[in-house]
Amino acid sequence: RVGGPLRQKKTEGGKSQKLEWAVCEMQGWRAAMEDATCIVTSLPEPLAEQALFAVFDGHGGSQVSHIASKEFPKVLQVCANKLQDAGTEDEKEPREELEISGPCTPGSSSRSKP
């Protein structure tokens, strides 16, 4: 970026029953903002007591960071469901020996939750 960094900041925030959050972005030296944030304050089971806050760095482009910010919560949910299912299949099996076959992608699960 010619002429120095763009120092204007964009701030956004919100709150839920249990959390209050804020995010602040600054473009800096890049021609456009390349980073993306992901905020999910209420996840479905088995992650119901959890929240998700993530920043995805664009590293030279915004397309992948924006896709990652939209898809990561879905992937996280599928992986959590697989771990829960694997843990309930055989309660006697130690947790560290559990194996989840295949990648944890939204299309790899037969179980879907909103």
C-alpha positions as CSV (number, residue, x, y, z in Angstrom):
1,R,0.0,0.0,0.0
2,V,1.5,3.3,-1.1
3,G,1.3,6.2,1.3
4,G,1.4,4.2,4.5
5,P,-0.9,1.9,6.3
6,L,-4.7,2.4,6.5
7,R,-5.2,2.9,10.3
8,Q,-9.0,3.3,10.3
9,K,-10.4,0.6,12.7
10,K,-13.7,-1.3,12.4
11,T,-15.1,-2.4,15.7
12,E,-18.0,-4.8,16.3
13,G,-19.3,-6.4,19.4
14,G,-22.2,-8.3,20.9
15,K,-23.3,-10.3,23.9
16,S,-25.2,-13.4,24.8
17,Q,-26.6,-14.6,28.1
18,K,-23.1,-15.7,29.3
19,L,-20.6,-13.7,27.1
20,E,-19.8,-10.2,25.9
21,W,-17.4,-9.9,23.1
22,A,-15.7,-7.4,20.7
23,V,-13.6,-7.5,17.6
24,C,-11.5,-4.7,16.2
25,E,-10.0,-4.8,12.6
26,M,-7.4,-2.7,11.0
27,Q,-6.4,-3.1,7.3
28,G,-2.9,-1.8,7.7
29,W,-0.6,-2.1,4.7
30,R,-2.8,-4.3,2.5
31,A,-4.9,-3.0,-0.4
32,A,-8.0,-4.6,1.2
33,M,-8.9,-6.4,4.5
34,E,-7.9,-10.0,4.1
35,D,-8.7,-11.4,7.5
36,A,-12.0,-12.9,8.5
37,T,-13.5,-13.5,12.0
38,C,-15.9,-16.2,13.1
39,I,-18.0,-15.8,16.2
40,V,-20.5,-18.4,17.4
41,T,-21.7,-17.7,20.9
42,S,-24.0,-20.7,21.1
43,L,-22.9,-24.0,19.7
44,P,-25.2,-27.1,19.4
45,E,-24.7,-30.4,21.3
46,P,-22.3,-31.8,22.1
47,L,-20.6,-28.4,22.4
48,A,-23.6,-26.6,24.0
49,E,-21.5,-25.2,26.8
50,Q,-18.9,-23.9,24.4
51,A,-18.4,-20.8,22.2
52,L,-16.2,-20.3,19.2
53,F,-14.1,-17.3,18.5
54,A,-11.6,-17.4,15.6
55,V,-9.5,-15.1,13.4
56,F,-8.5,-16.4,10.0
57,D,-5.5,-14.6,8.4
58,G,-5.9,-13.9,4.7
59,H,-2.1,-14.2,3.9
60,G,-2.4,-12.4,0.6
61,G,-6.1,-12.8,-0.2
62,S,-9.5,-12.8,1.5
63,Q,-11.2,-15.6,-0.3
64,V,-9.8,-18.5,1.7
65,S,-10.1,-16.7,5.1
66,H,-13.8,-15.9,4.4
67,I,-14.6,-19.5,3.3
68,A,-12.7,-20.8,6.4
69,S,-14.7,-18.5,8.7
70,K,-18.0,-19.9,7.3
71,E,-17.0,-23.6,7.1
72,F,-15.0,-24.1,10.3
73,P,-18.0,-24.1,12.6
74,K,-19.5,-26.9,10.5
75,V,-16.3,-28.9,10.5
76,L,-15.9,-28.5,14.3
77,Q,-19.5,-29.7,14.8
78,V,-19.0,-32.8,12.6
79,C,-15.7,-33.7,14.5
80,A,-17.4,-33.2,17.9
81,N,-20.3,-35.4,16.8
82,K,-17.8,-38.1,15.6
83,L,-15.9,-38.0,18.8
84,Q,-19.0,-38.2,20.9
85,D,-20.4,-41.1,18.8
86,A,-17.0,-43.0,19.0
87,G,-17.0,-42.5,22.8
88,T,-20.5,-43.9,23.3
89,E,-20.0,-46.9,21.0
90,D,-17.6,-48.5,23.5
91,E,-17.4,-46.8,26.9
92,K,-14.8,-49.3,28.0
93,E,-12.3,-48.2,25.3
94,P,-9.8,-45.6,26.5
95,R,-10.3,-42.1,25.0
96,E,-6.7,-41.9,23.7
97,E,-7.2,-45.0,21.6
98,L,-10.2,-43.7,19.7
99,E,-9.7,-43.3,16.0
100,I,-11.9,-41.3,13.7
101,S,-11.4,-42.6,10.1
102,G,-11.4,-40.1,7.3
103,P,-11.2,-36.3,7.4
104,C,-13.7,-34.5,9.6
105,T,-15.6,-32.6,6.8
106,P,-19.3,-31.7,6.7
107,G,-19.9,-34.2,3.9
108,S,-18.3,-37.1,5.8
109,S,-21.0,-37.4,8.5
110,S,-24.4,-39.1,8.2
111,R,-25.5,-37.1,11.2
112,S,-26.7,-33.6,10.8
113,K,-27.7,-31.0,13.4
114,P,-28.8,-27.4,12.8
